[in-house]
Amino acid sequence: MRGGWEKPFIAPSIGFSMTQPNRAAIRIRRARASDRDDWVRMRALLWPDCTVEQHREEVAEYLQEKAAVAFVAARPDGRLAGFVESTIRPEAEGCDTRPVGYVEGWYVDADVRRHGVGRRLVRAAERWARGLGCTEMGSDCLLENDVSLRAHLAMGYEERERLIHFRRWLARPLARPRL
C-alpha cells in the first residue's frame, strides 16, 4: 500500500497480529552526532540504572570506534524510533567462530514495536558484521526478559546456553544493611 500501512498479517513465530508500516516511513541508517540527544533518551529507557552522563560517554565512543557501530531508525520527521548498538568481539559465549559480531543493545520505541523496525535494525548490524568478516552474530538477554527472548527467536537466533551469575559480599559496604 502506497504511503501508509499494509494489511495485517500473522507472525507465525510469535502468534499475534501485526501490521507492517510502509518501509519508506522509517529509515534505518548509521547513527551520527546529531542523533545524540534522542539516542541518549532511548538508552536511558533501555538501561535506566546508568546516568545520562554515562550514556553520553558511551554514545561518543560508538561514534568514534571502528569495531563498534550504532544504527538508528529515523522517523520521517527526523526523530528517532529505535537503535541497535553492535561491536566486534574477539569471542562470544555460545558462538563457535572468531571474531563475532555482537548485539550490545537494542531498543525500539513502544509506538513502532511489532512493525519490523527492530528486525531491520538488527539486520543492518548483521550486514555490518558480515562486511568485517564475521560469520556469526551473538546477543544476549536477561533470563526474565521473555519479550527479548521471543524477539531473538523470531529473527532466527537460537538459544545456546543460560547463565546465572552469583555474588557474595566479602566486605559489606557501609551503606548496605545486614540481612
N, C-alpha and C positions, 0 to 999 in steps of 0.2 A: 504494500500500500504506500503510495507516494506521500511523503511529508508527514506521516502520522504513525499510528500504532497498527501493527499487523494483527490478524486474528489470533485468539488464544490457542495455545497448544498445551499438551500434557507432557511434562518432563518425566519420562519413564523411570529415571534413576531416583527421583525424589517424590514422585507420585502426586503432585498437585498442579493445578492450572497455573500457567504463566502467560504473560503477554510479552512479546518482543518489541522493543522500541525500534524505530527506523534506525538503521546502523549509522546514518549520517547525523543523527541527532546528538549523539555523544561520541566524541572523537578521542581515541587513545593516542597519546603522544608521550615523548620523553619529557620528564619534568624539567623545569627551568627556574631560574632565580625568582622570576616574577610570580611563581606559584607558591612561594614560601609561606605566606600567611594562611592560605586555605589548606595547604598541606599540613602545617602545624596544627590547625584546627582539627583535622581528621585524625592525626596521630594522637592528639590528646584524647579523643574519643576511643581510640583503639587501646592505648596504653595510658590510662588515667593516673597511674602511680608515678609517672615521670613529670618533671616540671616543664613549663613552657621553655625555659632556657635549655634544658636537656634536649628537647625536641628540636629547637632551633640549631643547636650544635650538630645534631645528627643529620638534619636536613642539609646543612652546609657540607658535611662530609660526603653525603650522597651526590651532591652537585659537583664535587671535585674529584672523587675517587674513580679510578679506572676499572677496578674489579668490582664495582657496585653500580647499580642503576636504579632509578625510580621512573615508573611510567605512571601517568595520571589520566583520568577520564575527565575530559573537558566538556562542559555543557555548551550549548550554542551561545549563551550569554557570557562565556569565559570563565564562570565559576567552576570549581572542581566538584566532581561527584564521587571520586574514588582514587585510590593509588595502590600500587604494588611496589615494594622495595625488594630488590634481589641482589645477591652477591655471588661471587665465585668462591667456593670454599675448597681448601685442599682435599677435604674428605667430609663425608656426612654420614651420620648414623642411618643404617638401613639402605645405603647405596653401595653398589659394587664397584663403581669406576671412580677415577680421579682425574682431574678436578670435577667438582659437581656444582651446577647452578643451584641456588637455594632461594626459596621464597622466604624472606625475613619478616615481612609484614604485608598485610593485605586488608584493605578496608574499602567498603562501598557505602555511600550514604543510604539511609533507610528508604528514601523515596524512589530509588532506582534499583534496589535489590531485586533479585529474581527476574532480571531482564537481560542477562547475559553480559553485563558490564564487568563483573568480577572475572568471568571466564576470559573475556577479551584482554583484560589487564594481565592475567597470568599467562595467557598465550604470548603476549608481547615479551614478557620476561623470559619465557622459554625460548623464543626465537633469538633473543639477545644471547642467552647462554649457549645455545647451539652454534651461533656465529663465533663464539670464543672457543669452540672445540669440545664443549660438554656433550655427553651422550645421556646423562641423567639429570633430572631436576628433583631436588629434595625439598621438603617442607615439614612443618610440624604444627601441632595444636595441643592445647591442654586437654587432659583426659575428659574433663567435664564439658568441653566445648563441642557439643553434638552438632551444632549448625556448621561449624568449620569442618568437622569430620565428614558430614554429608556432602558439603560443597566440594571438598577434595575428591571424594569418591566419585561424585557425579562428573568430574572432569577427567577421570581415568587414572587418578593417583591410587596406589594400593597401600593399604596399611601394612607396614613391615614389622613394627615392634612397638611395645608400650614400655614406658619407663616411669618409675616413681622415684622421686628424689627425697632423700631423708636429711634431717638436720637434728643435732643435739647441741644445746648450748654448753660450752665448756666453762665459760665465764659469763655470767648473766650481766647484760648491760644495765647500767644504773636505773634507767627509766623503765625497765621491764620487771613487773612484779613476779614474785614466786607463785607458781601454780600449785 
